[in-house]
């Protein structure tokens, strides 16, 4: 059976700087893959290549049989949640979900509103429906961003350091939300530095460094690695 | 010292009212068209345009910003007939004013679009918005808020600049004021009255602008 995500020898450079070097990996339906690694290792670039936000220089990303050329080619299949939320500031929480449902999925207004309210309920933001993003806390904004991404009913969710701009308490709220959506049989690829999240959540861990995948396995196997460089890194962020 | 008396203006009130309507109509019409031009040119120039189109739009903006409005009006009304384009005075005035203001305002729109965070484009494209939809639903509503105070300033400026179209024999306030002056030889009272009419119009624009700004204060970037 074809994997849901096939990454076939992709490379990506910015000017002279090679960020991803011939990376290949298959991700199956329902897997929860956490990507860890030091800053500048290519984690964010890798995740952005999965939905066409970055164009690869060589190789290919294939999602559910579709070669990823631009964001448009996989927009309905892949949702993404950014570190900086990227909510629409001129729309209320409800409108942030209703608008894409109307514009992209062409759902009638009333149906879109009902659907949006149910999603807000799922991320525990029902009471904030009429508030603008600027009046929400960081954790609430990120949960709203998750609900907005889910409104497109994607099969895959990408999370690009979703909690790194939040304090630990708010990060926990977001983590809880991500955990709850993972129950919906969704494939998740997550870039994070939060090792608790990786431990409790990921079915598979990738360690990226200098544009290569240095490790691909379970969390337990990662913790028992013999690689000194990885041990050093884990010691630093897991301490 | 001469005693000033505004009473002699009473018979001219209907004429001044009609002239004010002409000024206001041409001002509003020109601003509406200038807004359309500025959004079109501003959006096109902020995207990745073919080089030639970007150069052409750049030439339009620079020429209309770099030459006097009066010369532009003369050219449109008196110059264009030489190549077979004959325009009514009001049409020539609206075209001249809107092309002139459109050039300035397009730069405001372009700068406002440039101020929108890159993440807004990325988020909407990832949700499946088409490029046109990104501008229509995400970028322009936010850019509009950034641009609004400056655009409304241009509206005030445009209303004041309509005084220049008196040279095209249009019966707007300045022209009517000049005619009353020629008949009464009382420049002080007349030009104070004319100035006051312009002031009321531009002050109304300032009030409307404040009202719209208040409406959009509900959200913050």
Boltz contact constraints between the chains, C-beta under 6 A:
constraints:
  - contact:
      token1: [A, 53]
      token2: [B, 122]
      max_distance: 6.0
  - contact:
      token1: [A, 71]
      token2: [B, 125]
      max_distance: 6.0
  - contact:
      token1: [A, 71]
      token2: [B, 126]
      max_distance: 6.0
  - contact:
      token1: [A, 75]
      token2: [B, 128]
      max_distance: 6.0
  - contact:
      token1: [A, 76]
      token2: [B, 128]
      max_distance: 6.0
  - contact:
      token1: [A, 80]
      token2: [B, 126]
      max_distance: 6.0
  - contact:
      token1: [A, 84]
      token2: [B, 119]
      max_distance: 6.0
  - contact:
      token1: [A, 86]
      token2: [B, 119]
      max_distance: 6.0
  - contact:
      token1: [A, 86]
      token2: [B, 123]
      max_distance: 6.0
  - contact:
      token1: [A, 88]
      token2: [B, 138]
      max_distance: 6.0
  - contact:
      token1: [A, 89]
      token2: [B, 219]
      max_distance: 6.0
  - contact:
      token1: [A, 89]
      token2: [B, 221]
      max_distance: 6.0
  - contact:
      token1: [A, 90]
      token2: [B, 141]
      max_distance: 6.0
  - contact:
      token1: [A, 90]
      token2: [B, 142]
      max_distance: 6.0
  - contact:
      token1: [A, 90]
      token2: [B, 219]
      max_distance: 6.0
  - contact:
      token1: [A, 100]
      token2: [B, 127]
      max_distance: 6.0
  - contact:
      token1: [A, 103]
      token2: [B, 133]
      max_distance: 6.0
  - contact:
      token1: [A, 103]
      token2: [B, 137]
      max_distance: 6.0
  - contact:
      token1: [A, 104]
      token2: [B, 127]
      max_distance: 6.0
  - contact:
      token1: [A, 104]
      token2: [B, 128]
      max_distance: 6.0
  - contact:
      token1: [A, 132]
      token2: [B, 219]
      max_distance: 6.0
  - contact:
      token1: [A, 134]
      token2: [B, 220]
      max_distance: 6.0
  - contact:
      token1: [A, 152]
      token2: [B, 127]
      max_distance: 6.0
